[in-house]
Amino acid sequence: MTLIVSGLDAGYGKLAVLHEVSFEVARGEIVAVVGSNGAGKTTLLRAVSGLIRPTGGSVTLEGRTITGKPTEKMAGFGLTHVPENRLCFPTLSVRDNLMLGAWTKKGHGDVDSILKLFPRLRTRMGQAAGTLSGGEQQMVAIGRGLMANPTAIMLDEPSIGLAPKVVAEIMDVLSRLCVEKQLAVLLVEQNVRASFKIAHRAVVMHRGRVALTGTPAELVELPEVHNAYLGGAAA
């Protein structure tokens, strides 16, 4: 497996949020992490990428232990994190935002490959990122994460605040990346229907713990999953 999370504990000060979270993501696989607000999904990504230091457990990437390593080292190890709300640098151009993702490669990231994924950015390269639509900013954020040529990419709520057409476009890109670049993709997403359409496996979190795992097809048959996340009883 490319990304292995084993028995991960984490939180904020004395507040414990994650409790013995374990799962794996292989190259060429999309694993969706779903759960209600407060389930620990964002904390999970923050702990894996070093934004907060785990208090227990381990994270390995391609056989290398990266638990608690500084965040600025993670891209060099092959792990990138696309945060919630895009967090583009609003006054910098689209090109400069993308190039920031290639800092581990000394500014020689493959911009052309990003523009092939997101053609609409081609005419906006000199435009300030803060003037883009929400969907275009999300494309920039994903593109910035890909500029480091990662082996694993984590995305936190990439569909939030976006129109259904744009959500479908972004999910299609993630699915293509998984196949074409053999990326390990960890997708935290409130839009369960959208994530289940492209995920190979899913992890359901509840109160900081892994409650269920399985394929989307398996999980949608469970009444507790269907009622909580898909709006009604399973057929």
C-alpha positions in Angstrom: 0.0 0.0 0.0 1.2 3.5 -0.7 -0.3 5.4 2.3 -0.8 3.5 5.5 -2.4 5.0 8.6 -2.2 2.8 11.6 -3.8 3.4 15.0 -3.6 7.2 14.6 -4.5 9.3 17.6 -4.6 13.1 17.4 -6.3 16.2 18.8 -5.8 19.8 19.9 -4.2 20.2 23.3 -6.1 18.2 25.8 -9.0 17.6 23.4 -8.6 14.1 21.8 -10.3 14.0 18.4 -9.0 10.9 16.6 -8.9 7.5 18.3 -6.9 4.6 16.7 -7.8 5.4 13.1 -6.5 2.9 10.6 -6.8 2.5 6.9 -4.7 2.1 3.7 -4.7 3.7 0.3 -3.0 2.1 -2.7 -1.7 3.7 -5.9 -4.4 3.9 -8.4 -7.1 3.9 -5.7 -9.5 6.5 -4.4 -10.6 6.1 -0.7 -13.4 8.4 0.4 -13.7 9.4 4.0 -17.2 10.4 5.0 -18.9 11.3 8.3 -21.0 13.9 10.0 -19.6 17.3 11.0 -17.3 16.8 14.0 -16.4 13.2 13.0 -12.7 14.1 12.8 -12.3 14.1 9.0 -10.4 17.3 8.7 -8.4 16.6 11.8 -7.4 13.3 10.1 -5.9 15.0 7.1 -4.2 17.6 9.3 -2.6 14.8 11.4 -1.4 12.9 8.3 0.1 16.0 6.6 1.8 17.2 9.8 -0.3 20.3 10.4 -1.0 18.8 13.9 1.3 16.3 15.6 -0.3 12.8 16.2 -0.2 11.6 19.8 -0.2 8.0 18.8 0.0 5.6 15.9 1.9 5.9 12.7 1.7 7.1 9.1 3.8 5.6 6.3 4.2 6.6 2.7 5.8 4.2 0.2 7.4 2.5 3.1 8.8 5.6 4.8 7.6 6.6 8.2 6.4 10.2 8.0 4.5 10.4 11.3 4.8 13.9 12.8 7.3 15.1 10.2 7.2 18.9 9.4 4.5 19.9 7.0 7.0 21.6 4.7 8.7 18.2 4.2 5.6 16.3 3.1 5.6 17.4 -0.5 9.2 16.3 -0.9 8.2 12.9 0.5 5.4 12.7 -2.1 2.3 13.7 -0.1 0.3 16.8 -0.9 -2.7 18.2 0.9 -5.4 20.3 -0.8 -7.2 22.0 2.1 -10.8 22.9 2.6 -11.8 26.3 1.2 -9.0 26.2 -1.5 -6.8 28.7 0.3 -5.4 30.2 -2.8 -3.2 33.2 -2.5 -5.7 35.8 -3.7 -3.4 38.6 -4.8 -1.0 36.2 -6.7 -1.6 35.2 -10.3 -2.9 31.7 -11.2 0.5 30.9 -12.6 2.3 32.0 -9.4 -0.2 30.0 -7.2 0.6 26.9 -9.4 4.3 27.4 -9.2 4.2 27.6 -5.4 3.3 23.9 -5.6 6.5 23.1 -7.4 8.9 24.6 -4.8 10.3 21.2 -4.0 11.3 21.0 -7.7 12.9 24.5 -7.7 10.1 26.0 -9.9 10.1 23.4 -12.7 6.6 21.9 -12.2 4.7 20.7 -15.2 2.2 23.6 -15.8 1.1 22.2 -19.2 -0.2 19.0 -17.6 -2.3 21.0 -15.2 -3.7 23.1 -18.0 -4.6 19.8 -19.8 -6.6 18.8 -16.8 -8.2 22.2 -16.3 -8.3 23.9 -19.7 -10.3 26.9 -18.5 -7.2 28.0 -16.5 -5.2 28.6 -19.6 -6.7 32.0 -20.3 -6.5 33.0 -16.6 -2.8 32.4 -15.9 -2.1 36.1 -15.4 -5.3 36.7 -13.4 -5.3 37.2 -9.7 -6.5 34.0 -8.1 -8.9 35.9 -5.8 -10.9 37.1 -8.8 -11.7 33.6 -10.0 -14.9 31.7 -9.4 -15.0 29.2 -6.6 -14.8 26.3 -9.0 -11.8 27.9 -10.8 -10.1 28.4 -7.4 -10.6 24.8 -6.6 -8.9 23.9 -9.9 -6.0 26.0 -9.0 -5.7 24.5 -5.5 -5.8 20.9 -7.0 -3.3 22.0 -9.7 -1.0 23.4 -7.0 -1.1 20.1 -5.2 -0.2 18.2 -8.3 2.7 20.4 -9.3 4.9 18.6 -6.7 4.3 15.3 -8.7 3.0 13.5 -5.6 2.5 9.8 -5.1 -0.5 10.5 -2.8 -2.8 13.5 -2.6 -5.4 14.3 0.1 -8.3 16.6 -0.6 -10.6 18.2 2.0 -14.1 18.9 0.8 -13.2 19.8 -2.9 -16.9 20.2 -3.8 -17.9 22.6 -1.0 -19.8 25.6 -2.4 -19.6 24.5 -6.0 -22.3 24.0 -8.6 -23.2 20.4 -9.5 -21.7 20.7 -12.9 -18.3 21.9 -11.5 -18.4 19.2 -8.8 -18.9 16.5 -11.6 -16.0 18.0 -13.5 -13.6 17.9 -10.5 -14.6 14.4 -9.6 -14.0 13.3 -13.2 -10.5 14.8 -13.0 -9.8 13.0 -9.7 -10.9 9.7 -11.3 -8.7 10.3 -14.3 -5.7 11.2 -12.2 -6.1 8.0 -10.2 -5.9 5.9 -13.3 -3.5 7.9 -15.5 -0.9 8.9 -12.8 -1.6 5.9 -10.5 -2.0 8.3 -7.6 -3.2 7.3 -4.2 -6.2 9.6 -3.5 -7.7 10.2 -0.1 -10.9 12.2 -0.5 -12.7 13.8 2.5 -16.1 14.8 1.2 -19.5 15.8 2.6 -21.1 15.1 -0.8 -21.3 11.4 -0.3 -23.1 10.7 -3.5 -20.4 12.4 -5.6 -17.6 10.7 -3.7 -19.1 7.3 -3.8 -19.4 7.5 -7.6 -15.6 7.6 -8.0 -14.3 5.9 -4.8 -13.0 2.4 -4.8 -13.4 2.1 -1.1 -14.8 4.3 1.7 -14.2 4.9 5.4 -17.1 6.0 7.5 -16.0 8.0 10.6 -18.0 8.6 13.8 -16.7 10.6 16.8 -13.1 10.3 15.7 -13.1 6.6 15.1 -13.5 4.4 12.0 -17.0 3.0 12.2 -17.3 1.2 8.9 -15.2 0.4 5.9 -16.1 -1.2 2.5 -16.8 -0.5 -1.1 -19.4 2.2 -1.8 -21.7 -0.6 -3.2 -21.4 -2.4 0.1 -21.9 0.6 2.3 -25.0 2.0 0.5 -26.8 -1.3 1.3 -26.4 -0.6 5.0 -29.5 1.3 6.4 -27.4 3.4 8.8 -25.2 4.7 6.0 -28.1 5.2 3.6 -30.2 7.0 6.1 -27.4 9.2 7.4 -25.7 10.2 4.2 -28.0 9.5 1.2 -31.3 10.7 2.4 -33.6 7.7 3.0 -33.8 4.0 3.5 -31.9 1.7 1.3 -33.8 0.1 -1.5 
